[in-house]
C-alpha cells in the first residue's frame, strides 16, 4: 500500500520543486558580455577612434591616450522594460583614474538615464562594481556601459543581472 502512494507523492513533490525552480530562474537573467563586444564611441577614422584591438582577452587600448568605449547590454526582456539588478565590469587598468558608467535609452535613443560614475580604484586587474545601479530600460529600450579606457587598458567582461 505504501508503494502505491509513494509514486504519486514523489511525482507531486517533484512537480512542486520544478515549479519553484522555474519561477526562481525567471526572477533574474544573468549574462556575461565579452569585452571584445565593446566598441569605440568615435568613428575609426577620427583621432580618438584608432588603436583598439579585440581579442580573446577583451578589448585593448593600444594607443598612447584615452579611448571612449561603449559596450551594449542586450535587454533580455525583449519588448518589455527591464531592470538591471547588478553590473560588474572586469578591467585591466594602467591608470587608477579609469572609470565607467551604466546607462539606458529608449528605443529611439532620445531619452535615457545614467548611473553614478565608478572608478577602477587602482591598477592591474580590477572589478568595477556597480551593485544595483537602479536602472530600468524604457519600452523596447536598451542598456549600455560607457568607459573611459586608458592607454594599455582592457575591458575584459561585463557581468549583468536583469529582470
N, C-alpha and C positions, 0 to 999 in steps of 0.2 A: 504494500500500500504506500509506503513512504517513497518507493521508487517511482511510482506513478505520479505523485505530487512533486517530486524533486525536479523533474524535467520542465514542467510548465513554470515552476517557481524560478528556476535558473534562467529560463528564457525571458521571463518578465524582468528579472533583475538586470540581465544583460541589456535589454532594450532601454530600461531607465538609465543605465550607465552610459549607453551610447548617446542618448538624447542629451544628457548632461554634458558629455564631451563635445558634441556638435555645437551646442549653444556657447560653450566656453571658447571653442575655436573661432566662432564667428564674432566674438566680442572684440578682438583686435587682430589686425593683419600685420605680421612682421615681414619686413622687406629689407634686403641689403642691396644697395646700389654700388656697383664698382666705380672707383674713381675715374676710370677711363671713359665713363659715360658723361663726364663733365666736359664743358666746352668753354672757350674764351668768350667773354662778353663783348669783345670787339671783333671786327672782321679780320681775317687773316692778312689782308694787305695793309692794315694800319700799323703804326709803330708799336701799339700795345697788343697786337694780335699774332706775334711771332714766337717761335721757340717753345711751343708747348708740345709735349710728347706723351702719347697714350701707349701704355704697356701693361704687362701682366701685373705690375706693382702699383698701378694707378696712373694718375695724370701728373706729369712732372713739368715744372717750370725750368726750362733750360736757358732762360735769358739771364741777363745781369740786373734786371729790375723787376718790380712787382707786376703781377698779372691779375686780372679781374675775371673770376671764374663763376660760371653758373652751372648748377647741377640740377636737372629736372627730377622731381619725385613724382612718380605716377600716382594718381588718385585711385586707390583700389575700390572706391565706392562707385566708380563709373559716372553715371549721370547725376548721382546724388551728391550732396555735400558730404565731406568727410572731415574728421578731426585728427590732427597729429597729436599723439599722446606721449611720444618720446622720440628724440632725434639725437644721434651721436655721430660726429664726423671724425673719422680717423685720419690723421695727417702726419706728415713728417715736416717739421718746420725748422728752418735755419735761422729764423728771426722770431724772438718772443712776441713781437707785435702783430703776428699773423692773426686775422680774425675772420669770422663768418657770421652770417645771419640766415634765418629761415623765413620764408615768406609764402604768401598765397595770392593768387589772382583769380578774377572771374574769367569766364570763357572768352571774353573779348580783350583781356589783358588791359582793361581800363580802370579797374578798381582792385585794390589789394591791401594787404596788411603785412607787417613785418614784425619779427620777434626782436628782442633785445640783442645787441651785439655781444658775441662771446669771443674771447681771445684764447690762443693756444697756451699761454702762460708757461713759456719755456721753449727749449729747442729739442730736437730729436723727435722720436715717435710720441705723439700726443693724441688725446681724445678730447675733442671739443664737445662737451656735454650740454645740451640744451634742456635736458629733463623734459618736462611737458611745456612746450612753447605756447600752448593755449591758442593755436591757430585752427580755424575752421575754413575749409575751402568754400567757395561760392558754388552754386549750382553749375555743374559741368566745368568747374574750375580746376586749378592745378596748384601744386606746391613746388617750391624750389629752395635750394641752398645757394647762397651767394658768398664767395670767399675772396679775400684779398690774399694772394699767394706770393710769398717772397721768392727771390731768386734761389734756385735749388730746392724749393719746397715741393711736396707731393700732397695730393688728396688721394688717400688710399681707398676709403669706402665711406658710405653713409648708411647707418642702420636706422630704420624708421619703424615705429609702431603707429598704426592708424586704425580708427574705427569710425 
